[in-house]
């Protein structure tokens, strides 16, 4: 949109990590020198850190463009993965088929691949970007992979690239920290470097003009961006759009400020140049890393407690089922005994068996009422007379307390009166013995 207006062939402040646009500041030169040394000398672990948007990925792409033919390189960007997933991703990036294999087989196949490459006098380099997101167990897996080596050389060289808290994580893993042989931190740009950075990208973009941004505008950009290349790109691109829309040939301080405010990024850049804000951001990053570690430990503890709770619930469920089966069996036995006794006494008094039926569905109240009913006396044909008095109720005949009988619950209704069944059974057995 603004390319023709400002004499550009392409947009110079794209956010993509284009190695062609890399500006080799003092910090970038230093970091690249460390990377190059680590690759040439085949060192163990190399670690490069830098703030978000400082140009780490662009620097890696710049390195990849200059890798020699005798080096096979793998690049991992997705780092929120488990140890097994990480090893699989490494194999996939090196085009090693590991479908259907377990972890031990995957590691074995990776080792065979590295041995073959070493025999062919080819080196293997693995670059892991955004390495600060690697879980501790995955980092330990990387350390174990670094043990794959010949008598004289490492079979694989690993470069970790990430934000500053990556080194904090490494320091908490002493065994891993001892394997780091090359380390460099990518600093932000100074005010002078910000001006050189802007002019350099404008030149790569195709313009010969060096006055598109005024000195005051560049100073304002430096304050807003804090020297972070990605933020410089955001502000410069917005200022060019804003300037083109208003027909401004030279971007000044007011244009930059207006562009930042108009694109709604004021909160992102507000007071960014104040030292206490920068310090606060750095402290927040450190606190965030520590809090993340605490959260990981708490999640592990919660997971352990949940597993114990599941086992306890499962145990209680089995116990409840067993208790229920025992209760049903006991109820059936008591009902059967009551039915036998009832039939015996009815028969002894000459009553029909169908006069009273006790089943598992019979409630305690029904049993009590039935036991209270008198039984009609049998006819006495020889004497021509019959007894007119009522026969003693069965419950009384068995010497069972009527109130206790009335409290008996139907089986399956309420298990709290299980003891009453036991008491009733004891009384029945006692009465049978007396008889």
TORMAR-299918 format. One line per field, with one value per residue (C-alpha): residue in one letter; z, y, x negated. Coordinates in nm, 2 decimals. Example, Ala and Ser with C-alpha at 12.3 -4.5 7.8 and 13.67 -1.06 7.14 Angstrom:
residues 2
residuo <- [a,s]
up <- [0.78,0.71]
north <- [-0.45,-0.11]
east <- [-1.23,-1.37]
This chain:
residues 435
residuo <- [x,x,x,x,x,x,x,x,x,x,x,x,x,x,x,x,x,x,x,x,x,x,x,x,x,x,x,x,x,x,x,x,x,x,x,x,x,x,x,x,x,x,x,x,x,x,x,x,x,x,x,x,x,x,x,x,x,x,x,x,x,x,x,x,x,x,x,x,x,x,x,x,x,x,x,x,x,x,x,x,x,x,x,x,x,x,x,x,x,x,x,x,x,x,x,x,x,x,x,x,x,x,x,x,x,x,x,x,x,x,x,x,x,x,x,x,x,x,x,x,x,x,x,x,x,x,x,x,x,x,x,x,x,x,x,x,x,x,x,x,x,x,x,x,x,x,x,x,x,x,x,x,x,x,x,x,x,x,x,x,x,x,x,x,x,x,x,x,x,x,x,x,x,x,x,x,x,x,x,x,x,x,x,x,x,x,x,x,x,x,x,x,x,x,x,x,x,x,x,x,x,x,x,x,x,x,x,x,x,x,x,x,x,x,x,x,x,x,x,x,x,x,x,x,x,x,x,x,x,x,x,x,x,x,x,x,x,x,x,x,x,x,x,x,x,x,x,x,x,x,x,x,x,x,x,x,x,x,x,x,x,x,x,x,x,x,x,x,x,x,x,x,x,x,x,x,x,x,x,x,x,x,x,x,x,x,x,x,x,x,x,x,x,x,x,x,x,x,x,x,x,x,x,x,x,x,x,x,x,x,x,x,x,x,x,x,x,x,x,x,x,x,x,x,x,x,x,x,x,x,x,x,x,x,x,x,x,x,x,x,x,x,x,x,x,x,x,x,x,x,x,x,x,x,x,x,x,x,x,x,x,x,x,x,x,x,x,x,x,x,x,x,x,x,x,x,x,x,x,x,x,x,x,x,x,x,x,x,x,x,x,x,x,x,x,x,x,x,x,x,x,x,x,x,x,x,x,x,x,x,x,x,x,x,x,x,x,x,x,x,x,x,x,x,x,x,x,x,x,x,x,x,x,x,x]
up <- [0.00,0.09,-0.11,-0.41,-0.21,-0.02,-0.31,-0.17,-0.36,-0.07,0.29,0.50,0.84,0.80,1.11,0.94,1.04,0.70,0.72,0.43,0.66,0.96,1.11,1.27,1.57,1.83,2.02,1.70,1.59,1.93,1.93,1.58,1.65,1.95,1.73,1.45,1.70,1.85,1.51,1.38,1.70,1.75,2.11,2.33,2.41,2.29,2.44,2.29,2.48,2.41,2.48,2.30,1.95,1.98,1.66,1.78,1.51,1.24,1.36,1.35,0.99,0.90,1.04,0.85,0.52,0.57,0.69,0.50,0.29,0.53,0.81,0.85,1.05,1.23,1.37,1.64,1.71,1.91,2.26,2.48,2.45,2.66,2.64,2.41,2.18,2.16,2.05,1.79,1.66,1.63,1.43,1.21,1.14,1.03,0.83,1.04,1.03,1.39,1.33,1.56,1.78,2.15,2.31,2.35,1.99,1.87,2.06,1.92,1.57,1.62,1.75,1.45,1.23,1.40,1.38,1.00,0.96,1.16,0.95,0.64,0.80,0.83,1.14,1.28,1.44,1.62,1.68,1.93,1.92,2.21,2.43,2.75,2.71,2.74,3.04,3.28,3.19,2.82,2.89,3.08,2.77,2.57,2.81,2.77,2.39,2.42,2.57,2.22,2.12,1.97,2.14,2.02,1.91,1.99,1.75,1.78,1.86,2.02,2.01,2.24,2.16,2.40,2.62,2.92,3.16,2.97,3.16,3.49,3.41,3.31,3.63,3.82,3.64,3.75,3.53,3.23,3.31,3.31,2.95,2.83,2.66,2.47,2.60,2.46,2.54,2.26,2.39,2.27,2.04,2.17,2.05,1.79,1.67,1.64,1.39,1.20,1.21,1.06,0.78,0.70,0.66,0.45,0.22,0.19,0.11,-0.20,-0.12,-0.13,0.09,0.44,0.56,0.56,0.94,1.11,1.40,1.65,1.51,1.54,1.90,1.98,1.81,2.02,2.34,2.25,2.13,2.41,2.13,2.06,1.68,1.66,1.83,1.60,1.30,1.44,1.51,1.18,0.97,1.14,1.10,0.73,0.69,0.89,0.70,0.36,0.46,0.55,0.27,0.51,0.32,0.63,0.93,1.24,1.61,1.61,1.33,1.52,1.84,1.64,1.46,1.78,1.94,1.63,1.59,1.96,2.07,2.33,2.61,2.46,2.44,2.72,2.93,2.79,2.80,3.17,3.36,3.64,3.39,3.22,3.55,3.65,3.33,3.39,3.75,3.63,3.38,3.66,3.90,3.62,3.57,3.94,3.96,3.66,3.84,4.15,3.95,3.78,4.13,4.25,3.95,4.01,4.38,4.28,4.02,4.29,4.53,4.26,4.18,4.55,4.57,4.27,4.43,4.75,4.57,4.38,4.70,4.87,4.57,4.58,4.96,4.92,4.66,4.88,5.18,4.98,4.87,5.23,5.34,5.07,5.16,5.54,5.47,5.25,5.53,5.80,5.58,5.50,5.87,5.96,5.68,5.81,6.17,6.05,5.85,6.14,6.39,6.15,6.07,6.44,6.49,6.18,5.97,5.60,5.48,5.25,5.53,5.56,5.31,5.40,5.11,5.05,4.95,5.27,5.49,5.86,5.94,5.74,5.92,6.26,6.17,6.04,6.35,6.57,6.40,6.59,6.43,6.41,6.61,6.44,6.44,6.70,6.53,6.78,7.06,6.84,7.01,6.91,7.09,7.08,7.23,7.01,6.98,7.11,6.83,6.67,6.78,7.14,7.11,6.99,7.27,7.03,7.13,6.90,6.89,6.77,6.50,6.38,6.34,6.09,5.75,5.43,5.28,5.07,5.22,5.51,5.63,5.96,6.12,6.03,6.40,6.46,6.21,6.41,6.74,6.58,6.46,6.81,6.97,6.71,6.77,7.15,7.12,6.90,7.16,7.44,7.23]
north <- [0.00,0.25,0.09,0.31,0.63,0.57,0.42,0.06,-0.27,-0.47,-0.41,-0.38,-0.43,-0.77,-0.98,-1.30,-1.43,-1.36,-1.43,-1.18,-0.90,-0.99,-0.70,-0.82,-0.60,-0.65,-0.89,-1.08,-1.11,-1.24,-1.50,-1.61,-1.65,-1.88,-2.08,-2.12,-2.23,-2.49,-2.63,-2.64,-2.78,-3.03,-2.92,-3.09,-2.84,-2.49,-2.24,-1.91,-1.69,-1.36,-1.15,-1.21,-1.07,-1.01,-1.20,-1.55,-1.74,-1.51,-1.58,-1.95,-1.92,-1.73,-2.01,-2.27,-2.09,-2.13,-2.49,-2.71,-3.00,-3.25,-3.15,-3.29,-3.05,-3.10,-2.82,-2.85,-2.56,-2.73,-2.79,-2.85,-3.22,-3.53,-3.71,-3.98,-3.73,-3.53,-3.83,-3.91,-3.55,-3.57,-3.89,-3.75,-3.44,-3.67,-3.88,-4.19,-4.41,-4.50,-4.59,-4.87,-4.86,-4.82,-4.57,-4.81,-4.92,-4.55,-4.46,-4.76,-4.67,-4.31,-4.43,-4.65,-4.35,-4.14,-4.42,-4.45,-4.08,-4.08,-4.36,-4.15,-3.87,-3.65,-3.46,-3.43,-3.11,-3.06,-2.71,-2.67,-2.33,-2.20,-2.44,-2.26,-2.44,-2.79,-2.98,-3.09,-3.46,-3.38,-3.19,-3.49,-3.70,-3.46,-3.50,-3.88,-3.84,-3.64,-3.96,-4.11,-4.07,-4.25,-4.28,-3.94,-3.74,-3.67,-3.84,-3.55,-3.18,-3.00,-2.62,-2.48,-2.14,-1.97,-1.68,-1.58,-1.81,-2.11,-2.06,-2.05,-2.38,-2.53,-2.41,-2.61,-2.92,-2.96,-3.27,-3.09,-2.76,-2.95,-3.05,-2.69,-2.59,-2.28,-2.01,-1.66,-1.41,-1.20,-0.84,-0.58,-0.30,0.02,0.36,0.39,0.03,0.10,0.38,0.15,-0.13,0.09,0.23,-0.12,-0.27,0.02,-0.04,-0.41,-0.31,-0.13,0.24,0.46,0.72,0.75,1.03,0.85,0.86,1.17,1.15,1.24,0.97,0.71,0.81,0.78,0.44,0.33,0.44,0.26,-0.06,-0.08,-0.19,-0.51,-0.58,-0.72,-0.41,-0.18,-0.35,-0.31,0.06,0.14,-0.04,0.13,0.47,0.42,0.33,0.63,0.86,0.73,0.79,1.15,1.21,1.26,1.24,1.23,1.04,1.26,1.21,1.30,1.06,0.78,0.86,0.90,0.57,0.38,0.52,0.48,0.11,0.05,-0.06,0.22,-0.04,-0.25,0.03,0.26,0.38,0.10,0.31,0.37,0.17,0.06,-0.08,-0.29,-0.41,-0.50,-0.70,-0.89,-0.97,-1.08,-1.32,-1.47,-1.50,-1.66,-1.93,-2.01,-2.01,-2.25,-2.49,-2.47,-2.53,-2.84,-2.98,-2.91,-3.08,-3.39,-3.39,-3.35,-3.63,-3.86,-3.78,-3.84,-4.18,-4.27,-4.14,-4.35,-4.67,-4.59,-4.53,-4.86,-5.05,-4.90,-4.99,-5.35,-5.36,-5.20,-5.46,-5.75,-5.60,-5.57,-5.94,-6.05,-5.84,-5.99,-6.35,-6.28,-6.14,-6.43,-6.67,-6.49,-6.47,-6.84,-6.93,-6.71,-6.88,-7.23,-7.14,-6.98,-7.28,-7.51,-7.32,-7.28,-7.65,-7.73,-7.51,-7.65,-7.33,-7.33,-7.24,-6.98,-6.77,-6.58,-6.55,-6.39,-6.30,-6.08,-5.80,-5.81,-5.51,-5.51,-5.37,-5.64,-5.91,-5.76,-5.73,-6.09,-6.23,-6.05,-6.21,-6.50,-6.84,-7.00,-7.33,-7.66,-7.82,-8.10,-8.34,-8.63,-8.42,-8.21,-7.90,-7.65,-7.41,-7.06,-6.89,-6.74,-6.91,-6.71,-6.50,-6.64,-6.35,-6.39,-6.77,-6.72,-6.48,-6.20,-5.83,-5.67,-5.34,-5.50,-5.69,-5.36,-5.20,-5.47,-5.31,-5.49,-5.62,-5.36,-5.06,-4.95,-5.14,-4.96,-5.21,-5.51,-5.57,-5.62,-5.91,-6.06,-6.01,-6.16,-6.46,-6.51,-6.50,-6.75,-6.99,-6.96,-7.02,-7.33,-7.47,-7.42,-7.60]
east <- [0.00,-0.28,-0.56,-0.53,-0.48,-0.81,-1.00,-1.01,-1.01,-0.87,-0.76,-1.08,-0.92,-0.75,-0.73,-0.83,-1.18,-1.34,-1.71,-1.77,-1.66,-1.87,-2.06,-2.38,-2.41,-2.68,-2.46,-2.36,-2.72,-2.83,-2.54,-2.61,-2.98,-2.89,-2.66,-2.91,-3.18,-2.95,-2.87,-3.22,-3.37,-3.08,-3.02,-2.76,-2.48,-2.47,-2.21,-2.11,-1.86,-1.70,-1.39,-1.06,-1.10,-1.48,-1.55,-1.65,-1.45,-1.58,-1.93,-1.87,-1.73,-2.04,-2.25,-2.05,-2.11,-2.48,-2.49,-2.74,-2.63,-2.79,-2.56,-2.20,-1.99,-1.66,-1.44,-1.18,-0.94,-0.66,-0.80,-0.49,-0.54,-0.62,-0.95,-0.81,-0.65,-0.97,-1.17,-0.91,-0.92,-1.30,-1.28,-1.01,-1.22,-1.51,-1.26,-1.30,-1.00,-0.89,-0.52,-0.41,-0.72,-0.75,-0.98,-1.28,-1.25,-1.23,-1.54,-1.72,-1.62,-1.74,-2.07,-2.12,-2.05,-2.31,-2.57,-2.51,-2.55,-2.87,-3.00,-2.93,-3.12,-2.81,-2.72,-2.37,-2.25,-1.92,-1.79,-1.50,-1.34,-1.12,-1.31,-1.19,-0.86,-1.01,-0.89,-1.17,-1.12,-1.16,-1.48,-1.61,-1.52,-1.74,-2.02,-2.00,-2.01,-2.33,-2.48,-2.47,-2.83,-3.13,-3.47,-3.57,-3.27,-2.91,-2.67,-2.42,-2.48,-2.18,-2.12,-1.85,-1.71,-1.46,-1.37,-1.58,-1.40,-1.54,-1.87,-1.68,-1.52,-1.86,-2.02,-1.76,-1.88,-2.25,-2.32,-2.18,-2.37,-2.70,-2.64,-2.61,-2.94,-2.83,-2.60,-2.51,-2.24,-2.10,-2.08,-1.83,-1.94,-2.09,-1.95,-2.22,-2.16,-1.79,-1.87,-2.10,-1.84,-1.57,-1.80,-1.93,-1.58,-1.47,-1.77,-1.69,-1.33,-1.46,-1.47,-1.77,-1.62,-1.77,-1.53,-1.20,-1.21,-1.34,-1.59,-1.32,-1.09,-1.36,-1.43,-1.06,-1.05,-1.35,-1.16,-0.84,-1.02,-1.28,-1.52,-1.33,-1.34,-0.99,-0.84,-1.05,-0.89,-0.54,-0.59,-0.76,-0.51,-0.22,-0.40,-0.44,-0.07,0.02,-0.22,-0.09,0.27,0.19,-0.05,-0.34,-0.67,-0.90,-0.78,-0.82,-0.77,-0.40,-0.34,-0.49,-0.29,0.03,-0.03,-0.08,0.23,0.44,0.36,0.47,0.13,0.09,0.12,-0.15,-0.40,-0.28,-0.57,-0.78,-1.10,-1.08,-1.34,-1.11,-0.87,-1.14,-1.26,-0.91,-0.86,-1.19,-1.08,-0.74,-0.91,-1.12,-0.83,-0.63,-0.89,-0.90,-0.52,-0.51,-0.74,-0.52,-0.21,-0.37,-0.45,-0.10,0.06,-0.15,-0.03,0.33,0.30,0.16,0.44,0.70,0.55,0.57,0.93,1.03,0.89,1.07,1.40,1.36,1.28,1.59,1.81,1.70,1.75,2.10,2.19,2.07,2.26,2.58,2.56,2.50,2.80,3.03,2.92,2.98,3.33,3.43,3.32,3.52,3.83,3.80,3.78,4.08,4.28,4.18,4.27,4.60,4.69,4.61,4.82,5.11,5.10,5.10,5.41,5.58,5.56,5.49,5.14,5.27,5.42,5.09,4.81,4.48,4.25,3.95,4.18,4.39,4.34,4.27,4.61,4.79,4.59,4.68,5.05,5.07,4.90,5.15,5.45,5.61,5.63,5.97,5.99,6.05,6.39,6.44,6.68,6.67,6.82,7.04,6.91,6.65,6.43,6.56,6.26,5.99,5.66,5.36,5.20,4.89,4.67,4.77,4.74,4.38,4.32,4.22,4.25,4.51,4.34,4.01,4.21,4.36,4.02,3.91,3.85,3.91,3.58,3.40,3.59,3.37,3.06,3.06,3.29,3.08,3.01,3.39,3.39,3.11,3.30,3.61,3.42,3.27,3.62,3.75,3.47,3.52,3.89,3.83,3.60,3.86,4.12]
